Amino acid sequence: MLSLNATLRCGAVPLALCLGLGTGLRPGSSLPADDDDPSELEAQMEHIEDAVKHLRRSLRDPANRERSLELVVDMQAATFACKALTPAMLEDVPESARPAFVTDYRRTLVDFLDAQLELEAALLDGDEAATKAAFDRVRGLEDTGHARFTRDED
């Protein structure tokens, strides 16, 4: 994983500034964040799914490196936004288990973001084997996260 200094040397703008963290704004928006809107979490998750789908294609060709990096940054921004939101299924969790559920949810997102940072570092380094391994980890965490934190829609 890259240190902050290494990230800045790579020319990356600090993610917190891009996201407007601490400003009460939605990432990439001048609208106030609505932390209680489950559709906001769904929208961010769909954004992540779209990024993963497009990454699967762009990663096949090293010539698409810049596009892949853009997709990773988009996915990171959506993941950061999800950290401030809670899954709708929290309502189904017994009151006494809710703190542990929220902690597990946040920890899962931290692990997911860590995998995304590994993917970004591998892309920046031009390491195709590490890129594939990191992308596989991102996909696996996305799938298990959805299985654990989304309601079954019957």
BAFI-3210 file (N, C-alpha, C; in Angstrom, 3 decimals, decimal comma, padded with zeros to 6 digits):
// residues 154
n [1|2|3|4|5|6|7|8|9|10|11|12|13|14|15|16|17|18|19|20|21|22|23|24|25|26|27|28|29|30|31|32|33|34|35|36|37|38|39|40|41|42|43|44|45|46|47|48|49|50|51|52|53|54|55|56|57|58|59|60|61|62|63|64|65|66|67|68|69|70|71|72|73|74|75|76|77|78|79|80|81|82|83|84|85|86|87|88|89|90|91|92|93|94|95|96|97|98|99|100|101|102|103|104|105|106|107|108|109|110|111|112|113|114|115|116|117|118|119|120|121|122|123|124|125|126|127|128|129|130|131|132|133|134|135|136|137|138|139|140|141|142|143|144|145|146|147|148|149|150|151|152|153|154]
n.u [000,843|000,473|002,160|001,092|002,828|004,034|001,809|001,176|003,482|003,013|001,332|-001,304|-004,307|-005,191|-007,597|-009,570|-009,967|-011,038|-013,417|-014,783|-014,831|-015,806|-017,208|-019,855|-020,978|-022,145|-020,078|-018,547|-020,570|-022,611|-024,658|-026,171|-025,294|-027,388|-027,724|-029,615|-030,988|-031,802|-031,691|-029,558|-027,321|-027,759|-027,432|-024,715|-023,588|-024,361|-022,851|-020,304|-020,527|-020,808|-018,310|-016,618|-017,474|-016,750|-014,023|-013,254|-013,239|-011,496|-009,070|-008,027|-006,419|-003,338|-002,965|-005,110|-004,616|-004,790|-007,555|-008,429|-007,299|-008,805|-011,330|-010,867|-010,422|-012,943|-014,432|-013,298|-014,149|-016,923|-016,980|-015,980|-018,104|-020,083|-019,273|-020,268|-022,902|-025,682|-026,673|-029,931|-030,867|-030,176|-032,290|-033,509|-031,926|-031,476|-031,763|-029,726|-027,652|-026,934|-024,736|-022,453|-023,008|-022,870|-020,192|-018,971|-019,851|-018,607|-015,911|-015,695|-015,961|-013,614|-011,692|-012,383|-011,796|-009,059|-008,268|-008,868|-007,009|-004,672|-005,042|-004,915|-002,249|-000,875|-001,591|-000,410|002,239|002,537|002,371|001,267|000,519|000,135|-001,898|-003,995|-004,365|-005,080|-007,410|-009,029|-009,308|-010,747|-013,142|-014,001|-014,396|-016,383|-018,516|-018,895|-019,446|-021,852|-023,473|-023,533|-024,560|-026,872|-030,389|-032,290|-034,123|-037,137]
n.v [-001,170|002,281|004,979|008,152|010,177|008,894|008,591|011,268|011,979|010,554|012,130|012,125|013,596|014,357|012,153|012,831|015,570|015,582|014,316|016,037|015,694|016,250|018,445|018,022|017,457|015,566|013,186|014,518|016,351|019,265|019,115|018,676|015,885|013,059|011,134|009,329|008,198|005,351|004,886|006,363|004,889|002,606|003,743|004,451|001,923|000,781|002,362|001,466|-001,215|-000,780|000,368|-001,795|-003,605|-002,226|-002,027|-004,689|-005,071|-003,002|-003,596|-005,670|-004,764|-003,302|-000,796|000,671|001,782|004,404|004,912|002,790|003,526|005,848|004,701|003,208|005,255|006,446|004,323|004,187|006,639|006,241|004,132|005,378|007,134|005,296|004,467|006,338|005,820|003,637|000,214|-000,753|-003,060|-002,910|-002,244|-004,687|-005,979|-007,067|-004,736|-004,894|-006,047|-004,263|-002,315|-003,988|-004,998|-002,655|-001,982|-004,231|-003,878|-001,401|-002,167|-004,061|-002,401|-000,912|-002,908|-003,444|-001,001|-000,981|-003,081|-001,888|000,174|-001,333|-002,328|000,047|000,799|-001,343|-000,940|001,571|000,849|-000,747|-003,489|-006,338|-008,913|-008,458|-006,596|-008,135|-009,946|-008,178|-007,092|-009,360|-009,766|-007,430|-007,915|-010,263|-009,330|-007,458|-009,100|-010,784|-008,844|-007,729|-009,978|-010,255|-007,818|-006,959|-007,036|-009,979|-010,124|-011,169]
n.w [000,000|-000,698|000,879|002,257|001,409|-000,793|-002,407|-002,929|-004,326|-006,601|-007,952|-007,312|-006,233|-002,939|-001,717|000,142|-000,261|-002,833|-002,351|-000,730|002,000|005,328|004,711|004,532|002,106|-000,716|-002,401|-005,268|-005,667|-005,155|-003,484|-000,267|001,806|002,350|004,788|005,687|003,653|002,068|-000,647|-001,493|-000,628|-002,169|-004,709|-004,642|-004,353|-006,782|-008,438|-007,750|-008,618|-011,386|-011,942|-011,367|-013,313|-015,688|-015,235|-015,381|-018,105|-019,039|-017,852|-019,299|-021,302|-021,271|-022,383|-021,659|-019,218|-017,989|-018,082|-016,514|-014,060|-013,555|-013,199|-010,884|-009,007|-009,060|-007,999|-005,455|-004,391|-004,294|-002,484|-000,187|000,256|000,925|003,436|005,213|005,263|006,085|005,764|004,591|005,735|008,373|009,940|010,346|012,117|015,445|018,127|020,114|018,710|016,795|017,045|016,668|014,131|012,545|012,961|011,768|009,144|008,491|008,804|006,795|004,577|004,869|004,415|001,775|000,554|001,024|-000,674|-003,097|-003,093|-003,252|-005,827|-007,287|-006,739|-007,955|-010,618|-011,044|-010,751|-012,937|-012,825|-013,980|-013,010|-010,262|-010,503|-011,561|-009,433|-007,360|-008,443|-008,542|-005,797|-005,120|-006,538|-005,233|-002,592|-003,056|-003,866|-001,572|000,334|-000,605|-000,316|002,448|003,446|002,201|001,723|001,065|-001,852|-002,324]
ca.u [000,000|001,258|002,062|000,549|003,875|004,174|000,611|001,308|004,534|002,449|000,500|-002,704|-004,874|-005,729|-008,976|-010,484|-010,300|-011,919|-014,717|-015,430|-015,042|-015,843|-017,997|-021,266|-021,422|-022,001|-018,929|-018,794|-021,833|-022,751|-025,846|-025,871|-025,449|-028,577|-027,250|-030,710|-031,664|-031,253|-031,440|-028,206|-026,410|-027,973|-026,828|-023,266|-023,257|-024,488|-021,676|-019,194|-020,744|-020,502|-016,861|-016,027|-017,802|-015,915|-012,633|-013,022|-012,920|-010,349|-007,830|-007,540|-005,452|-002,517|-003,085|-006,229|-004,188|-005,329|-008,995|-008,556|-007,020|-009,978|-012,390|-010,509|-010,672|-014,404|-014,869|-012,862|-015,029|-018,212|-016,770|-015,906|-019,460|-020,822|-018,873|-021,096|-024,285|-025,929|-027,546|-031,339|-031,127|-029,903|-033,607|-033,848|-030,978|-031,904|-031,153|-028,497|-026,623|-026,683|-023,367|-021,534|-023,334|-022,331|-018,737|-018,629|-020,091|-017,531|-014,647|-015,750|-015,670|-012,190|-010,987|-012,683|-011,007|-007,664|-008,080|-008,875|-005,713|-003,706|-005,261|-004,374|-000,786|-000,418|-001,731|000,619|003,527|002,560|002,549|000,051|000,146|-000,412|-003,164|-005,001|-004,624|-005,811|-008,768|-009,753|-009,653|-011,827|-014,379|-014,418|-014,920|-017,661|-019,532|-019,203|-020,069|-023,264|-024,177|-023,680|-025,168|-028,073|-031,564|-032,733|-035,356|-037,954]
ca.v [000,000|003,498|005,953|009,424|010,857|008,215|008,918|012,638|011,994|009,978|013,133|011,951|014,598|013,653|011,717|013,563|016,844|015,296|013,882|017,065|015,186|017,280|019,571|017,654|017,349|014,283|013,160|014,985|017,066|020,417|018,863|018,099|014,441|012,592|009,874|008,437|007,793|004,075|004,915|006,907|003,753|001,790|004,445|004,326|000,521|000,598|003,023|000,522|-002,346|-000,322|000,528|-003,133|-004,162|-001,570|-002,393|-006,044|-004,933|-002,120|-004,203|-006,656|-004,132|-002,334|000,533|001,344|002,037|005,672|004,716|001,906|004,330|006,707|003,850|002,863|006,445|006,552|003,279|004,597|007,720|005,642|003,351|006,344|007,612|004,210|004,376|007,249|005,369|002,325|-000,634|-000,797|-004,244|-002,618|-002,266|-006,080|-006,484|-006,742|-003,525|-005,207|-006,480|-003,216|-001,769|-004,962|-005,040|-001,450|-002,140|-005,226|-003,221|-000,427|-002,891|-004,655|-001,330|-000,595|-003,965|-003,252|000,151|-001,433|-003,846|-000,916|000,859|-002,296|-002,344|001,298|000,727|-002,289|-000,262|002,606|000,173|-001,491|-004,905|-007,002|-010,021|-007,862|-005,963|-009,200|-010,455|-007,151|-006,993|-010,542|-009,500|-006,432|-008,596|-011,176|-008,551|-006,865|-010,161|-011,204|-007,707|-007,665|-011,123|-010,066|-006,574|-006,576|-007,871|-010,835|-009,595|-012,315]
ca.w [000,000|-000,789|001,952|001,794|000,643|-002,079|-003,179|-003,398|-005,336|-007,834|-008,589|-006,942|-005,348|-001,770|-001,920|001,019|-000,894|-003,963|-001,854|000,061|003,348|006,348|004,238|004,514|000,720|-001,386|-003,298|-006,618|-005,725|-004,281|-002,679|001,046|001,925|003,053|005,339|006,036|002,426|001,601|-002,083|-001,671|-000,512|-003,364|-005,848|-004,522|-004,623|-008,227|-009,023|-007,545|-009,529|-012,743|-012,051|-011,422|-014,627|-016,688|-014,958|-015,888|-019,527|-019,299|-017,363|-020,275|-022,196|-020,546|-023,001|-020,993|-017,841|-017,458|-017,879|-015,358|-012,865|-013,333|-012,662|-009,504|-008,186|-008,948|-007,075|-004,125|-003,942|-003,944|-001,263|000,905|000,509|001,582|004,843|006,006|005,131|006,691|004,947|004,988|006,549|009,782|010,602|010,635|013,107|016,803|018,686|020,843|017,770|015,800|017,045|016,067|012,709|011,919|012,990|010,749|007,857|008,257|008,648|005,466|003,623|005,005|003,692|000,354|000,128|001,016|-001,910|-004,192|-003,055|-003,798|-007,274|-007,818|-006,670|-008,973|-011,908|-011,115|-010,895|-014,184|-012,484|-014,457|-012,127|-009,037|-010,884|-011,647|-008,076|-006,607|-008,996|-008,063|-004,392|-005,139|-006,955|-004,169|-001,462|-003,480|-003,838|-000,195|001,016|-000,999|000,272|003,894|003,892|001,439|001,971|-000,023|-002,454|-002,755]
c.u [000,891|001,077|001,483|001,583|004,057|002,987|000,724|002,385|004,019|001,544|-000,966|-003,128|-005,426|-007,219|-009,956|-010,884|-011,259|-013,331|-015,455|-015,691|-014,966|-016,676|-019,489|-021,824|-021,282|-020,752|-019,326|-020,058|-021,804|-023,989|-025,456|-026,096|-026,703|-028,270|-028,361|-031,443|-031,071|-030,960|-030,071|-027,176|-026,539|-027,309|-025,304|-022,821|-023,365|-023,298|-020,453|-019,324|-020,405|-018,994|-016,179|-016,268|-016,908|-014,433|-012,305|-012,623|-011,635|-009,025|-007,247|-006,430|-004,649|-002,564|-004,208|-005,902|-004,814|-006,828|-009,231|-008,307|-008,187|-011,115|-012,120|-010,784|-012,176|-014,945|-014,483|-013,777|-016,392|-018,100|-016,684|-017,301|-020,274|-020,487|-019,748|-022,568|-024,446|-026,883|-028,973|-031,615|-030,776|-031,200|-033,988|-032,965|-031,490|-031,097|-029,803|-027,341|-026,233|-025,278|-022,356|-021,759|-022,704|-020,799|-018,283|-018,785|-018,951|-016,201|-014,572|-015,428|-014,203|-011,357|-011,168|-011,866|-009,521|-007,361|-008,050|-007,554|-004,602|-003,810|-004,674|-002,847|-000,230|-000,510|-000,642|002,004|003,650|002,753|001,259|-000,406|-000,471|-001,750|-004,273|-005,363|-005,429|-007,241|-009,609|-010,181|-010,796|-013,146|-014,894|-015,018|-016,246|-018,776|-019,899|-019,856|-021,539|-024,060|-024,453|-024,531|-026,326|-029,183|-031,795|-034,035|-036,123|-039,060]
c.v [001,236|004,356|007,238|010,161|010,226|008,531|010,322|012,748|011,450|010,963|013,004|013,080|013,859|013,388|012,505|014,896|016,644|014,970|014,967|016,597|016,327|018,473|019,275|017,542|015,929|014,328|013,616|015,809|018,284|020,281|018,302|016,596|014,128|011,200|008,889|007,898|006,481|004,082|005,523|005,784|002,861|002,420|004,322|002,892|000,217|001,227|002,107|-000,657|-001,972|-000,188|-000,831|-003,757|-003,552|-001,879|-003,775|-005,980|-004,128|-002,737|-005,233|-006,092|-003,084|-000,920|001,346|001,738|003,310|005,554|003,825|002,670|005,262|005,906|003,472|004,051|006,657|005,544|003,634|005,680|007,172|004,825|004,266|006,857|006,559|004,100|005,247|006,848|004,020|001,526|-000,643|-001,985|-004,044|-002,640|-003,676|-006,691|-006,114|-005,566|-003,813|-005,598|-005,391|-002,622|-002,711|-005,053|-003,848|-001,513|-003,111|-004,631|-002,252|-001,127|-003,550|-003,606|-000,911|-001,635|-003,813|-002,080|-000,203|-002,217|-002,918|-000,149|-000,052|-002,341|-001,087|001,261|-000,206|-001,676|000,787|002,012|-000,581|-002,983|-005,661|-008,136|-009,486|-007,183|-007,009|-009,715|-009,451|-007,013|-008,184|-010,356|-008,488|-007,110|-009,519|-010,434|-007,895|-007,907|-010,568|-010,077|-007,574|-008,799|-010,905|-008,863|-006,081|-007,564|-008,769|-010,278|-010,763|-011,885]
c.w [000,000|000,443|001,382|000,955|-000,729|-002,982|-003,750|-004,468|-006,666|-008,546|-008,251|-006,017|-004,141|-001,922|-001,068|000,410|-002,058|-003,494|-001,096|001,480|004,345|005,928|004,272|003,108|000,227|-002,240|-004,690|-006,759|-004,818|-003,406|-001,324|001,036|002,719|003,567|005,640|004,824|001,913|000,104|-002,382|-001,596|-001,741|-004,584|-005,813|-004,836|-006,120|-008,951|-008,904|-008,509|-010,964|-012,947|-012,169|-012,803|-015,721|-016,483|-015,511|-017,362|-019,749|-018,862|-018,327|-021,163|-021,423|-021,137|-022,365|-019,552|-017,258|-017,182|-016,660|-014,062|-012,535|-012,698|-011,207|-008,590|-008,012|-007,935|-005,641|-003,561|-003,514|-002,654|-000,053|001,260|001,265|003,066|005,739|006,008|005,814|005,816|005,489|005,896|008,021|010,588|011,042|011,725|014,502|017,367|019,347|019,917|016,769|015,867|016,393|014,558|011,982|011,879|011,909|009,349|007,530|008,028|007,275|004,403|003,687|004,248|002,180|-000,200|000,070|-000,271|-003,121|-004,254|-003,575|-005,321|-007,909|-007,834|-007,747|-010,368|-012,079|-011,341|-012,216|-013,989|-012,832|-013,543|-010,833|-009,321|-010,934|-010,260|-007,262|-007,122|-008,555|-006,608|-004,305|-005,488|-005,864|-002,984|-001,814|-003,373|-002,416|000,592|000,678|-000,367|001,757|004,280|003,028|001,765|000,776|-000,545|-003,038|-003,678]
res [m|l|s|l|n|a|t|l|r|c|g|a|v|p|l|a|l|c|l|g|l|g|t|g|l|r|p|g|s|s|l|p|a|d|d|d|d|p|s|e|l|e|a|q|m|e|h|i|e|d|a|v|k|h|l|r|r|s|l|r|d|p|a|n|r|e|r|s|l|e|l|v|v|d|m|q|a|a|t|f|a|c|k|a|l|t|p|a|m|l|e|d|v|p|e|s|a|r|p|a|f|v|t|d|y|r|r|t|l|v|d|f|l|d|a|q|l|e|l|e|a|a|l|l|d|g|d|e|a|a|t|k|a|a|f|d|r|v|r|g|l|e|d|t|g|h|a|r|f|t|r|d|e|d]
***
